[in-house]
Amino acid sequence: MAPTNSLLYKNFQKHPAALIESTEGIYLNTSDGRKILDATSGAAVACLGYDNKDVQKAVVEQLAAEGLADFC
């Protein structure tokens, strides 16, 4: 059982964590209606955003191209 006298426990009771329901570009949309800038990703990842169609297309094209090398 979690201790009920800790500061962290009390804060979670007062302000329960919202669930991420969806993403849009560089934003996270929460279950309680907030739109939050995702500042937890690395700089390159954050600036590209989620579900970026240009990035998806480039990855598919590169994977289909000949000459893909494995450096492991």
Phi and psi restraints in degrees (range 20) as a CNS / XPLOR table:
assign (resid 1 and name C) (resid 2 and name N)
       (resid 2 and name CA) (resid 2 and name C) 1.0 -72.5 20.0 2
assign (resid 2 and name N) (resid 2 and name CA)
       (resid 2 and name C) (resid 3 and name N) 1.0 143.8 20.0 2
assign (resid 2 and name C) (resid 3 and name N)
       (resid 3 and name CA) (resid 3 and name C) 1.0 -66.0 20.0 2
assign (resid 3 and name N) (resid 3 and name CA)
       (resid 3 and name C) (resid 4 and name N) 1.0 137.7 20.0 2
assign (resid 3 and name C) (resid 4 and name N)
       (resid 4 and name CA) (resid 4 and name C) 1.0 -94.2 20.0 2
assign (resid 4 and name N) (resid 4 and name CA)
       (resid 4 and name C) (resid 5 and name N) 1.0 -1.9 20.0 2
assign (resid 4 and name C) (resid 5 and name N)
       (resid 5 and name CA) (resid 5 and name C) 1.0 -102.2 20.0 2
assign (resid 5 and name N) (resid 5 and name CA)
       (resid 5 and name C) (resid 6 and name N) 1.0 2.9 20.0 2
assign (resid 5 and name C) (resid 6 and name N)
       (resid 6 and name CA) (resid 6 and name C) 1.0 -82.6 20.0 2
assign (resid 6 and name N) (resid 6 and name CA)
       (resid 6 and name C) (resid 7 and name N) 1.0 151.2 20.0 2
assign (resid 6 and name C) (resid 7 and name N)
       (resid 7 and name CA) (resid 7 and name C) 1.0 -62.3 20.0 2
assign (resid 7 and name N) (resid 7 and name CA)
       (resid 7 and name C) (resid 8 and name N) 1.0 -42.8 20.0 2
assign (resid 7 and name C) (resid 8 and name N)
       (resid 8 and name CA) (resid 8 and name C) 1.0 -61.5 20.0 2
assign (resid 8 and name N) (resid 8 and name CA)
       (resid 8 and name C) (resid 9 and name N) 1.0 -44.8 20.0 2
assign (resid 8 and name C) (resid 9 and name N)
       (resid 9 and name CA) (resid 9 and name C) 1.0 -60.6 20.0 2
assign (resid 9 and name N) (resid 9 and name CA)
       (resid 9 and name C) (resid 10 and name N) 1.0 -44.5 20.0 2
assign (resid 9 and name C) (resid 10 and name N)
       (resid 10 and name CA) (resid 10 and name C) 1.0 -64.5 20.0 2
assign (resid 10 and name N) (resid 10 and name CA)
       (resid 10 and name C) (resid 11 and name N) 1.0 -39.5 20.0 2
assign (resid 10 and name C) (resid 11 and name N)
       (resid 11 and name CA) (resid 11 and name C) 1.0 -65.5 20.0 2
assign (resid 11 and name N) (resid 11 and name CA)
       (resid 11 and name C) (resid 12 and name N) 1.0 -37.8 20.0 2
assign (resid 11 and name C) (resid 12 and name N)
       (resid 12 and name CA) (resid 12 and name C) 1.0 -68.5 20.0 2
assign (resid 12 and name N) (resid 12 and name CA)
       (resid 12 and name C) (resid 13 and name N) 1.0 -30.7 20.0 2
assign (resid 12 and name C) (resid 13 and name N)
       (resid 13 and name CA) (resid 13 and name C) 1.0 -70.3 20.0 2
assign (resid 13 and name N) (resid 13 and name CA)
       (resid 13 and name C) (resid 14 and name N) 1.0 -40.7 20.0 2
assign (resid 13 and name C) (resid 14 and name N)
       (resid 14 and name CA) (resid 14 and name C) 1.0 -74.0 20.0 2
assign (resid 14 and name N) (resid 14 and name CA)
       (resid 14 and name C) (resid 15 and name N) 1.0 -37.9 20.0 2
assign (resid 14 and name C) (resid 15 and name N)
       (resid 15 and name CA) (resid 15 and name C) 1.0 -131.6 20.0 2
assign (resid 15 and name N) (resid 15 and name CA)
       (resid 15 and name C) (resid 16 and name N) 1.0 79.7 20.0 2
assign (resid 15 and name C) (resid 16 and name N)
       (resid 16 and name CA) (resid 16 and name C) 1.0 -63.0 20.0 2
assign (resid 16 and name N) (resid 16 and name CA)
       (resid 16 and name C) (resid 17 and name N) 1.0 148.6 20.0 2
assign (resid 16 and name C) (resid 17 and name N)
       (resid 17 and name CA) (resid 17 and name C) 1.0 -65.4 20.0 2
assign (resid 17 and name N) (resid 17 and name CA)
       (resid 17 and name C) (resid 18 and name N) 1.0 135.7 20.0 2
assign (resid 17 and name C) (resid 18 and name N)
       (resid 18 and name CA) (resid 18 and name C) 1.0 -84.3 20.0 2
assign (resid 18 and name N) (resid 18 and name CA)
       (resid 18 and name C) (resid 19 and name N) 1.0 147.9 20.0 2
assign (resid 18 and name C) (resid 19 and name N)
       (resid 19 and name CA) (resid 19 and name C) 1.0 -87.8 20.0 2
assign (resid 19 and name N) (resid 19 and name CA)
       (resid 19 and name C) (resid 20 and name N) 1.0 144.2 20.0 2
assign (resid 19 and name C) (resid 20 and name N)
       (resid 20 and name CA) (resid 20 and name C) 1.0 -80.8 20.0 2
assign (resid 20 and name N) (resid 20 and name CA)
       (resid 20 and name C) (resid 21 and name N) 1.0 116.9 20.0 2
assign (resid 20 and name C) (resid 21 and name N)
       (resid 21 and name CA) (resid 21 and name C) 1.0 -92.8 20.0 2
assign (resid 21 and name N) (resid 21 and name CA)
       (resid 21 and name C) (resid 22 and name N) 1.0 -34.0 20.0 2
assign (resid 21 and name C) (resid 22 and name N)
       (resid 22 and name CA) (resid 22 and name C) 1.0 -159.7 20.0 2
assign (resid 22 and name N) (resid 22 and name CA)
       (resid 22 and name C) (resid 23 and name N) 1.0 171.0 20.0 2
assign (resid 22 and name C) (resid 23 and name N)
       (resid 23 and name CA) (resid 23 and name C) 1.0 -127.9 20.0 2
assign (resid 23 and name N) (resid 23 and name CA)
       (resid 23 and name C) (resid 24 and name N) 1.0 154.1 20.0 2
assign (resid 23 and name C) (resid 24 and name N)
       (resid 24 and name CA) (resid 24 and name C) 1.0 -151.1 20.0 2
assign (resid 24 and name N) (resid 24 and name CA)
       (resid 24 and name C) (resid 25 and name N) 1.0 106.2 20.0 2
assign (resid 24 and name C) (resid 25 and name N)
       (resid 25 and name CA) (resid 25 and name C) 1.0 62.0 20.0 2
assign (resid 25 and name N) (resid 25 and name CA)
       (resid 25 and name C) (resid 26 and name N) 1.0 -119.2 20.0 2
assign (resid 25 and name C) (resid 26 and name N)
       (resid 26 and name CA) (resid 26 and name C) 1.0 -101.4 20.0 2
assign (resid 26 and name N) (resid 26 and name CA)
       (resid 26 and name C) (resid 27 and name N) 1.0 16.6 20.0 2
assign (resid 26 and name C) (resid 27 and name N)
       (resid 27 and name CA) (resid 27 and name C) 1.0 -113.1 20.0 2
assign (resid 27 and name N) (resid 27 and name CA)
       (resid 27 and name C) (resid 28 and name N) 1.0 149.3 20.0 2
assign (resid 27 and name C) (resid 28 and name N)
       (resid 28 and name CA) (resid 28 and name C) 1.0 -108.0 20.0 2
assign (resid 28 and name N) (resid 28 and name CA)
       (resid 28 and name C) (resid 29 and name N) 1.0 131.1 20.0 2
assign (resid 28 and name C) (resid 29 and name N)
       (resid 29 and name CA) (resid 29 and name C) 1.0 -103.5 20.0 2
assign (resid 29 and name N) (resid 29 and name CA)
       (resid 29 and name C) (resid 30 and name N) 1.0 123.2 20.0 2
assign (resid 29 and name C) (resid 30 and name N)
       (resid 30 and name CA) (resid 30 and name C) 1.0 -95.0 20.0 2
assign (resid 30 and name N) (resid 30 and name CA)
       (resid 30 and name C) (resid 31 and name N) 1.0 164.8 20.0 2
assign (resid 30 and name C) (resid 31 and name N)
       (resid 31 and name CA) (resid 31 and name C) 1.0 -67.0 20.0 2
assign (resid 31 and name N) (resid 31 and name CA)
       (resid 31 and name C) (resid 32 and name N) 1.0 -19.0 20.0 2
assign (resid 31 and name C) (resid 32 and name N)
       (resid 32 and name CA) (resid 32 and name C) 1.0 -99.2 20.0 2
assign (resid 32 and name N) (resid 32 and name CA)
       (resid 32 and name C) (resid 33 and name N) 1.0 16.1 20.0 2
assign (resid 32 and name C) (resid 33 and name N)
       (resid 33 and name CA) (resid 33 and name C) 1.0 90.0 20.0 2
assign (resid 33 and name N) (resid 33 and name CA)
       (resid 33 and name C) (resid 34 and name N) 1.0 3.3 20.0 2
assign (resid 33 and name C) (resid 34 and name N)
       (resid 34 and name CA) (resid 34 and name C) 1.0 -84.3 20.0 2
assign (resid 34 and name N) (resid 34 and name CA)
       (resid 34 and name C) (resid 35 and name N) 1.0 151.9 20.0 2
assign (resid 34 and name C) (resid 35 and name N)
       (resid 35 and name CA) (resid 35 and name C) 1.0 -117.7 20.0 2
assign (resid 35 and name N) (resid 35 and name CA)
       (resid 35 and name C) (resid 36 and name N) 1.0 112.6 20.0 2
assign (resid 35 and name C) (resid 36 and name N)
       (resid 36 and name CA) (resid 36 and name C) 1.0 -115.3 20.0 2
assign (resid 36 and name N) (resid 36 and name CA)
       (resid 36 and name C) (resid 37 and name N) 1.0 132.6 20.0 2
assign (resid 36 and name C) (resid 37 and name N)
       (resid 37 and name CA) (resid 37 and name C) 1.0 -67.4 20.0 2
assign (resid 37 and name N) (resid 37 and name CA)
       (resid 37 and name C) (resid 38 and name N) 1.0 126.6 20.0 2
assign (resid 37 and name C) (resid 38 and name N)
       (resid 38 and name CA) (resid 38 and name C) 1.0 -80.2 20.0 2
assign (resid 38 and name N) (resid 38 and name CA)
       (resid 38 and name C) (resid 39 and name N) 1.0 100.2 20.0 2
assign (resid 38 and name C) (resid 39 and name N)
       (resid 39 and name CA) (resid 39 and name C) 1.0 -104.8 20.0 2
assign (resid 39 and name N) (resid 39 and name CA)
       (resid 39 and name C) (resid 40 and name N) 1.0 15.8 20.0 2
assign (resid 39 and name C) (resid 40 and name N)
       (resid 40 and name CA) (resid 40 and name C) 1.0 -96.1 20.0 2
assign (resid 40 and name N) (resid 40 and name CA)
       (resid 40 and name C) (resid 41 and name N) 1.0 -15.7 20.0 2
assign (resid 40 and name C) (resid 41 and name N)
       (resid 41 and name CA) (resid 41 and name C) 1.0 -82.3 20.0 2
assign (resid 41 and name N) (resid 41 and name CA)
       (resid 41 and name C) (resid 42 and name N) 1.0 166.8 20.0 2
assign (resid 41 and name C) (resid 42 and name N)
       (resid 42 and name CA) (resid 42 and name C) 1.0 -67.3 20.0 2
assign (resid 42 and name N) (resid 42 and name CA)
       (resid 42 and name C) (resid 43 and name N) 1.0 163.0 20.0 2
assign (resid 42 and name C) (resid 43 and name N)
       (resid 43 and name CA) (resid 43 and name C) 1.0 -57.0 20.0 2
assign (resid 43 and name N) (resid 43 and name CA)
       (resid 43 and name C) (resid 44 and name N) 1.0 -44.6 20.0 2
assign (resid 43 and name C) (resid 44 and name N)
       (resid 44 and name CA) (resid 44 and name C) 1.0 -67.3 20.0 2
assign (resid 44 and name N) (resid 44 and name CA)
       (resid 44 and name C) (resid 45 and name N) 1.0 -40.8 20.0 2
assign (resid 44 and name C) (resid 45 and name N)
       (resid 45 and name CA) (resid 45 and name C) 1.0 -69.9 20.0 2
assign (resid 45 and name N) (resid 45 and name CA)
       (resid 45 and name C) (resid 46 and name N) 1.0 -44.5 20.0 2
assign (resid 45 and name C) (resid 46 and name N)
       (resid 46 and name CA) (resid 46 and name C) 1.0 -63.8 20.0 2
assign (resid 46 and name N) (resid 46 and name CA)
       (resid 46 and name C) (resid 47 and name N) 1.0 -37.9 20.0 2
assign (resid 46 and name C) (resid 47 and name N)
       (resid 47 and name CA) (resid 47 and name C) 1.0 -74.9 20.0 2
assign (resid 47 and name N) (resid 47 and name CA)
       (resid 47 and name C) (resid 48 and name N) 1.0 -20.6 20.0 2
assign (resid 47 and name C) (resid 48 and name N)
       (resid 48 and name CA) (resid 48 and name C) 1.0 -80.6 20.0 2
assign (resid 48 and name N) (resid 48 and name CA)
       (resid 48 and name C) (resid 49 and name N) 1.0 -31.0 20.0 2
assign (resid 48 and name C) (resid 49 and name N)
       (resid 49 and name CA) (resid 49 and name C) 1.0 81.8 20.0 2
assign (resid 49 and name N) (resid 49 and name CA)
       (resid 49 and name C) (resid 50 and name N) 1.0 173.2 20.0 2
assign (resid 49 and name C) (resid 50 and name N)
       (resid 50 and name CA) (resid 50 and name C) 1.0 -86.6 20.0 2
assign (resid 50 and name N) (resid 50 and name CA)
       (resid 50 and name C) (resid 51 and name N) 1.0 148.4 20.0 2
assign (resid 50 and name C) (resid 51 and name N)
       (resid 51 and name CA) (resid 51 and name C) 1.0 54.9 20.0 2
assign (resid 51 and name N) (resid 51 and name CA)
       (resid 51 and name C) (resid 52 and name N) 1.0 42.4 20.0 2
assign (resid 51 and name C) (resid 52 and name N)
       (resid 52 and name CA) (resid 52 and name C) 1.0 -79.5 20.0 2
assign (resid 52 and name N) (resid 52 and name CA)
       (resid 52 and name C) (resid 53 and name N) 1.0 111.7 20.0 2
assign (resid 52 and name C) (resid 53 and name N)
       (resid 53 and name CA) (resid 53 and name C) 1.0 -63.4 20.0 2
assign (resid 53 and name N) (resid 53 and name CA)
       (resid 53 and name C) (resid 54 and name N) 1.0 -36.1 20.0 2
assign (resid 53 and name C) (resid 54 and name N)
       (resid 54 and name CA) (resid 54 and name C) 1.0 -64.7 20.0 2
assign (resid 54 and name N) (resid 54 and name CA)
       (resid 54 and name C) (resid 55 and name N) 1.0 -41.1 20.0 2
assign (resid 54 and name C) (resid 55 and name N)
       (resid 55 and name CA) (resid 55 and name C) 1.0 -67.1 20.0 2
assign (resid 55 and name N) (resid 55 and name CA)
       (resid 55 and name C) (resid 56 and name N) 1.0 -43.1 20.0 2
assign (resid 55 and name C) (resid 56 and name N)
       (resid 56 and name CA) (resid 56 and name C) 1.0 -59.3 20.0 2
assign (resid 56 and name N) (resid 56 and name CA)
       (resid 56 and name C) (resid 57 and name N) 1.0 -44.3 20.0 2
assign (resid 56 and name C) (resid 57 and name N)
       (resid 57 and name CA) (resid 57 and name C) 1.0 -63.4 20.0 2
assign (resid 57 and name N) (resid 57 and name CA)
       (resid 57 and name C) (resid 58 and name N) 1.0 -44.0 20.0 2
assign (resid 57 and name C) (resid 58 and name N)
       (resid 58 and name CA) (resid 58 and name C) 1.0 -63.8 20.0 2
assign (resid 58 and name N) (resid 58 and name CA)
       (resid 58 and name C) (resid 59 and name N) 1.0 -39.4 20.0 2
assign (resid 58 and name C) (resid 59 and name N)
       (resid 59 and name CA) (resid 59 and name C) 1.0 -65.9 20.0 2
assign (resid 59 and name N) (resid 59 and name CA)
       (resid 59 and name C) (resid 60 and name N) 1.0 -45.5 20.0 2
assign (resid 59 and name C) (resid 60 and name N)
       (resid 60 and name CA) (resid 60 and name C) 1.0 -61.5 20.0 2
assign (resid 60 and name N) (resid 60 and name CA)
       (resid 60 and name C) (resid 61 and name N) 1.0 -44.3 20.0 2
assign (resid 60 and name C) (resid 61 and name N)
       (resid 61 and name CA) (resid 61 and name C) 1.0 -62.8 20.0 2
assign (resid 61 and name N) (resid 61 and name CA)
       (resid 61 and name C) (resid 62 and name N) 1.0 -41.5 20.0 2
assign (resid 61 and name C) (resid 62 and name N)
       (resid 62 and name CA) (resid 62 and name C) 1.0 -67.4 20.0 2
assign (resid 62 and name N) (resid 62 and name CA)
       (resid 62 and name C) (resid 63 and name N) 1.0 -40.0 20.0 2
assign (resid 62 and name C) (resid 63 and name N)
       (resid 63 and name CA) (resid 63 and name C) 1.0 -66.8 20.0 2
assign (resid 63 and name N) (resid 63 and name CA)
       (resid 63 and name C) (resid 64 and name N) 1.0 -31.2 20.0 2
assign (resid 63 and name C) (resid 64 and name N)
       (resid 64 and name CA) (resid 64 and name C) 1.0 -80.6 20.0 2
assign (resid 64 and name N) (resid 64 and name CA)
       (resid 64 and name C) (resid 65 and name N) 1.0 -18.7 20.0 2
assign (resid 64 and name C) (resid 65 and name N)
       (resid 65 and name CA) (resid 65 and name C) 1.0 -72.8 20.0 2
assign (resid 65 and name N) (resid 65 and name CA)
       (resid 65 and name C) (resid 66 and name N) 1.0 149.5 20.0 2
assign (resid 65 and name C) (resid 66 and name N)
       (resid 66 and name CA) (resid 66 and name C) 1.0 -76.1 20.0 2
assign (resid 66 and name N) (resid 66 and name CA)
       (resid 66 and name C) (resid 67 and name N) 1.0 157.4 20.0 2
assign (resid 66 and name C) (resid 67 and name N)
       (resid 67 and name CA) (resid 67 and name C) 1.0 91.6 20.0 2
assign (resid 67 and name N) (resid 67 and name CA)
       (resid 67 and name C) (resid 68 and name N) 1.0 12.3 20.0 2
assign (resid 67 and name C) (resid 68 and name N)
       (resid 68 and name CA) (resid 68 and name C) 1.0 -68.7 20.0 2
assign (resid 68 and name N) (resid 68 and name CA)
       (resid 68 and name C) (resid 69 and name N) 1.0 124.0 20.0 2
assign (resid 68 and name C) (resid 69 and name N)
       (resid 69 and name CA) (resid 69 and name C) 1.0 -109.0 20.0 2
assign (resid 69 and name N) (resid 69 and name CA)
       (resid 69 and name C) (resid 70 and name N) 1.0 147.1 20.0 2
assign (resid 69 and name C) (resid 70 and name N)
       (resid 70 and name CA) (resid 70 and name C) 1.0 -108.5 20.0 2
assign (resid 70 and name N) (resid 70 and name CA)
       (resid 70 and name C) (resid 71 and name N) 1.0 119.9 20.0 2
assign (resid 70 and name C) (resid 71 and name N)
       (resid 71 and name CA) (resid 71 and name C) 1.0 -99.4 20.0 2
assign (resid 71 and name N) (resid 71 and name CA)
       (resid 71 and name C) (resid 72 and name N) 1.0 12.9 20.0 2
